[in-house]
Structure formats: C-alpha cells, structure tokens
Amino acid sequence: MNRRVTILATLHVLQGAEKRFGNLHDPMYSALLNKLMISEGVDFTFEEASGLGPTIAEKLTLEQLGAGHYLDVDPARGDRADFGIATNSHEPNMIGSPPRVAFANWQILEVHAKREELWLKRIQRQEFKSALVICGLVHLLSFAFRLQVANFSVQAIDYASWQRNSI
C-alpha cells in the first residue's frame, strides 16, 4: 500500500512562522490543520517553513503527535546555496507607479523545481503512513504531481485568507 500524503497549500502569512514578519492570525487556518490531522490520520507533518519556525503546524504536531513527527523540508534562504539552490525563487514585478503600486512575482521555475526535489528526498527518507505537507500556493499542483510520480497516494487542498470576507 502506498504511503498517503495530503498537501495543504496556503499563504505563507497564515502559517504563523515566528521568525517571519507580516503574519496574519486566522483561527480557521488552525481549525483546518486540526481537522486534517484528525480526518486523515496524520502521523507526520512536513512543511515549507524555510527555517522561520516554529509554525502553527509544528506546535500542533508536537502537541498531538509528540517530538520527531515534524520536519521543515525547505532550507532557510541563507542555507540554500549548500544544496545548489539559488536564494531567491521569485522576482518582484512592480505594477503602477508611486503612490499607487502593487507587485506581482515572476516565479523562477528552476529554483522551485530544485527546492521541490529536495523536499521529495526529505519526505522519502521519513517513516509515516499518512503525512500532511504544508506549502505555499505556487507549489500545490507541481509538488502533488511530483509526489504521485514517486508512488505516493496524494490528495490536495488549498486555503487562502481571500476565501473569507475578513480575518
């Protein structure tokens, strides 16, 4: 039987990483994590936290499963060169001009691919039956397909704060 992985893609600002600036508190994100851990029988949590934790998921996993059941799969930006991965995975693209400015991000596909390959290796090394993988929205489908090719049973769900009227 294939090991099962549930991928939850979300906005990084909702993950609650303590070393990240600009987090948004959304109690429904925590409720979703708890619901998924119970309904999917999660026995291990992997997360794209980039060395910025602890996160809400890390704390919840420690509380529910104990030590040794959580892994931040993404290296910190300062450590990425050790893995042959560029520090930046996107380039900001300014829209408009001051004072009315917005930004879109060009995604650097090669960098994201190398990161996902590292994540996959780290996940394959762990023992689990049903894992939760938390990542940013840009990784949802590409990483789900990568896991399927690696013979995991995969399901995917996304959650973003814009899906609610207010937080």
Secondary structure as a PSIPRED ss2 file (coil, helix, strand):
# PSIPRED VFORMAT (PSIPRED V4.0)

   1 M C   1.000  0.000  0.000
   2 N C   1.000  0.000  0.000
   3 R C   1.000  0.000  0.000
   4 R E   0.000  0.000  1.000
   5 V E   0.000  0.000  1.000
   6 T E   0.000  0.000  1.000
   7 I E   0.000  0.000  1.000
   8 L E   0.000  0.000  1.000
   9 A E   0.000  0.000  1.000
  10 T E   0.000  0.000  1.000
  11 L C   1.000  0.000  0.000
  12 H H   0.000  1.000  0.000
  13 V H   0.000  1.000  0.000
  14 L H   0.000  1.000  0.000
  15 Q C   1.000  0.000  0.000
  16 G C   1.000  0.000  0.000
  17 A C   1.000  0.000  0.000
  18 E C   1.000  0.000  0.000
  19 K C   1.000  0.000  0.000
  20 R C   1.000  0.000  0.000
  21 F C   1.000  0.000  0.000
  22 G C   1.000  0.000  0.000
  23 N C   1.000  0.000  0.000
  24 L C   1.000  0.000  0.000
  25 H C   1.000  0.000  0.000
  26 D C   1.000  0.000  0.000
  27 P H   0.000  1.000  0.000
  28 M H   0.000  1.000  0.000
  29 Y H   0.000  1.000  0.000
  30 S H   0.000  1.000  0.000
  31 A H   0.000  1.000  0.000
  32 L H   0.000  1.000  0.000
  33 L H   0.000  1.000  0.000
  34 N H   0.000  1.000  0.000
  35 K H   0.000  1.000  0.000
  36 L H   0.000  1.000  0.000
  37 M H   0.000  1.000  0.000
  38 I H   0.000  1.000  0.000
  39 S H   0.000  1.000  0.000
  40 E C   1.000  0.000  0.000
  41 G C   1.000  0.000  0.000
  42 V C   1.000  0.000  0.000
  43 D C   1.000  0.000  0.000
  44 F E   0.000  0.000  1.000
  45 T E   0.000  0.000  1.000
  46 F E   0.000  0.000  1.000
  47 E E   0.000  0.000  1.000
  48 E C   1.000  0.000  0.000
  49 A C   1.000  0.000  0.000
  50 S C   1.000  0.000  0.000
  51 G C   1.000  0.000  0.000
  52 L C   1.000  0.000  0.000
  53 G C   1.000  0.000  0.000
  54 P C   1.000  0.000  0.000
  55 T C   1.000  0.000  0.000
  56 I H   0.000  1.000  0.000
  57 A H   0.000  1.000  0.000
  58 E H   0.000  1.000  0.000
  59 K H   0.000  1.000  0.000
  60 L H   0.000  1.000  0.000
  61 T H   0.000  1.000  0.000
  62 L H   0.000  1.000  0.000
  63 E H   0.000  1.000  0.000
  64 Q H   0.000  1.000  0.000
  65 L H   0.000  1.000  0.000
  66 G C   1.000  0.000  0.000
  67 A C   1.000  0.000  0.000
  68 G C   1.000  0.000  0.000
  69 H C   1.000  0.000  0.000
  70 Y E   0.000  0.000  1.000
  71 L E   0.000  0.000  1.000
  72 D E   0.000  0.000  1.000
  73 V C   1.000  0.000  0.000
  74 D C   1.000  0.000  0.000
  75 P C   1.000  0.000  0.000
  76 A C   1.000  0.000  0.000
  77 R H   0.000  1.000  0.000
  78 G H   0.000  1.000  0.000
  79 D H   0.000  1.000  0.000
  80 R H   0.000  1.000  0.000
  81 A H   0.000  1.000  0.000
  82 D H   0.000  1.000  0.000
  83 F H   0.000  1.000  0.000
  84 G C   1.000  0.000  0.000
  85 I C   1.000  0.000  0.000
  86 A C   1.000  0.000  0.000
  87 T C   1.000  0.000  0.000
  88 N C   1.000  0.000  0.000
  89 S C   1.000  0.000  0.000
  90 H E   0.000  0.000  1.000
  91 E E   0.000  0.000  1.000
  92 P E   0.000  0.000  1.000
  93 N E   0.000  0.000  1.000
  94 M E   0.000  0.000  1.000
  95 I E   0.000  0.000  1.000
  96 G E   0.000  0.000  1.000
  97 S E   0.000  0.000  1.000
  98 P C   1.000  0.000  0.000
  99 P C   1.000  0.000  0.000
 100 R E   0.000  0.000  1.000
 101 V E   0.000  0.000  1.000
 102 A E   0.000  0.000  1.000
 103 F E   0.000  0.000  1.000
 104 A E   0.000  0.000  1.000
 105 N E   0.000  0.000  1.000
 106 W E   0.000  0.000  1.000
 107 Q E   0.000  0.000  1.000
 108 I C   1.000  0.000  0.000
 109 L H   0.000  1.000  0.000
 110 E H   0.000  1.000  0.000
 111 V H   0.000  1.000  0.000
 112 H H   0.000  1.000  0.000
 113 A H   0.000  1.000  0.000
 114 K H   0.000  1.000  0.000
 115 R H   0.000  1.000  0.000
 116 E H   0.000  1.000  0.000
 117 E H   0.000  1.000  0.000
 118 L H   0.000  1.000  0.000
 119 W H   0.000  1.000  0.000
 120 L H   0.000  1.000  0.000
 121 K H   0.000  1.000  0.000
 122 R H   0.000  1.000  0.000
 123 I H   0.000  1.000  0.000
 124 Q H   0.000  1.000  0.000
 125 R C   1.000  0.000  0.000
 126 Q C   1.000  0.000  0.000
 127 E C   1.000  0.000  0.000
 128 F C   1.000  0.000  0.000
 129 K C   1.000  0.000  0.000
 130 S E   0.000  0.000  1.000
 131 A E   0.000  0.000  1.000
 132 L E   0.000  0.000  1.000
 133 V E   0.000  0.000  1.000
 134 I E   0.000  0.000  1.000
 135 C E   0.000  0.000  1.000
 136 G E   0.000  0.000  1.000
 137 L H   0.000  1.000  0.000
 138 V H   0.000  1.000  0.000
 139 H H   0.000  1.000  0.000
 140 L H   0.000  1.000  0.000
 141 L H   0.000  1.000  0.000
 142 S H   0.000  1.000  0.000
 143 F H   0.000  1.000  0.000
 144 A H   0.000  1.000  0.000
 145 F H   0.000  1.000  0.000
 146 R H   0.000  1.000  0.000
 147 L H   0.000  1.000  0.000
 148 Q H   0.000  1.000  0.000
 149 V H   0.000  1.000  0.000
 150 A C   1.000  0.000  0.000
 151 N C   1.000  0.000  0.000
 152 F C   1.000  0.000  0.000
 153 S E   0.000  0.000  1.000
 154 V E   0.000  0.000  1.000
 155 Q E   0.000  0.000  1.000
 156 A E   0.000  0.000  1.000
 157 I E   0.000  0.000  1.000
 158 D E   0.000  0.000  1.000
 159 Y E   0.000  0.000  1.000
 160 A C   1.000  0.000  0.000
 161 S H   0.000  1.000  0.000
 162 W H   0.000  1.000  0.000
 163 Q H   0.000  1.000  0.000
 164 R C   1.000  0.000  0.000
 165 N C   1.000  0.000  0.000
 166 S C   1.000  0.000  0.000
 167 I C   1.000  0.000  0.000
